[in-house]
Amino acid sequence: MKIRIIVTLKPGVLDPQGKAIQHALGSLGFAGVADVRAGKLFEIDVADDTDDAAIDAMCRQLLANTVIENYRIERA
Amino acid sequence: MKTAVVVFPGSNCDRDVAVALREVTGTAPTMVWHGDSDLPGDIGLIALPGGFSYGDYLRCGAIAARSPIVAAVKAAAERGVPVLGICNGFQILTEIGLLPGALIRNQGLDFVCRDVALTVANDRSAFTSGYTAGDAVRFPVAHHDGNYVADEAVLDRLEGEGRVAFRYAEAVNGSARDIAGIVDERGTVLGLMPHPERRIEAAHGGNDGRRLFEGLLAAVS
């Protein structure tokens, strides 16, 4: 079973990479880009019987720092 | 005093901090590999050195914070053994949960590598007893992810409890309230981004950092 985990900085946490990308898009002439937030995507192949709790634990224990980041789990 | 330096893959200031500890305590520290599960007995100080453990993959300090040795570091910290985390060591301490908040990419996106002016914010911890609050010092910094963040309630608590140990006296990385280093509730765990171990003798351009190690030794002996 393939799952995707998307980790993003929480709203309000400064995202300097996102800001730099936003600025670069503006430099390329793309008008109206109000904000960019950069994040991370993990594609993980797990055993089919892996339960939700285990995937959630992976996120909380390692993949995301919940002080500054949110995570979202998507099943392929 | 017996000391230990934990060495992670990618640590590059482990020898610098070992030299500083040997100079000040008169005894070479035990270098402990991250994959070990035990620290030496009757240890008086544990140092988590600067560097780029695991290449800063995932997040700076994240993978190191899940190393086998960390359980022993946490247990020692809970017994009151002083733990000093410098730069990557500070990042690891926040990832372990021994210190609050997190360190994110510098506000200006630049890797900052230079001497910076700092103010000693509080001299009541063992780590800062060699200074007087308000002292101006200069330590080198070398980091890409030194921007300290925590929510407002945490920041207020750190300030209210006198747990901000060092503050930047100049703009460096965008850290909340110019925080360069903080201690835990008991004042026995210090995390700071600048490198006092790189400023212990005249050949380093000054010895402001030496007082941290000397003060610590005096406070815990």
Chai-1 contact restraints between the chains, C-beta under 6 A:
chainA,res_idxA,chainB,res_idxB,connection_type,confidence,min_distance_angstrom,max_distance_angstrom,comment,restraint_id
A,P16,B,R105,contact,1.0,0.0,6.0,A-B,restraint_1
A,P16,B,Q107,contact,1.0,0.0,6.0,A-B,restraint_2
A,P16,B,L109,contact,1.0,0.0,6.0,A-B,restraint_3
A,A20,B,L109,contact,1.0,0.0,6.0,A-B,restraint_4
A,N65,B,R59,contact,1.0,0.0,6.0,A-B,restraint_5
A,N65,B,A102,contact,1.0,0.0,6.0,A-B,restraint_6
A,V67,B,A102,contact,1.0,0.0,6.0,A-B,restraint_7
A,I68,B,A102,contact,1.0,0.0,6.0,A-B,restraint_8
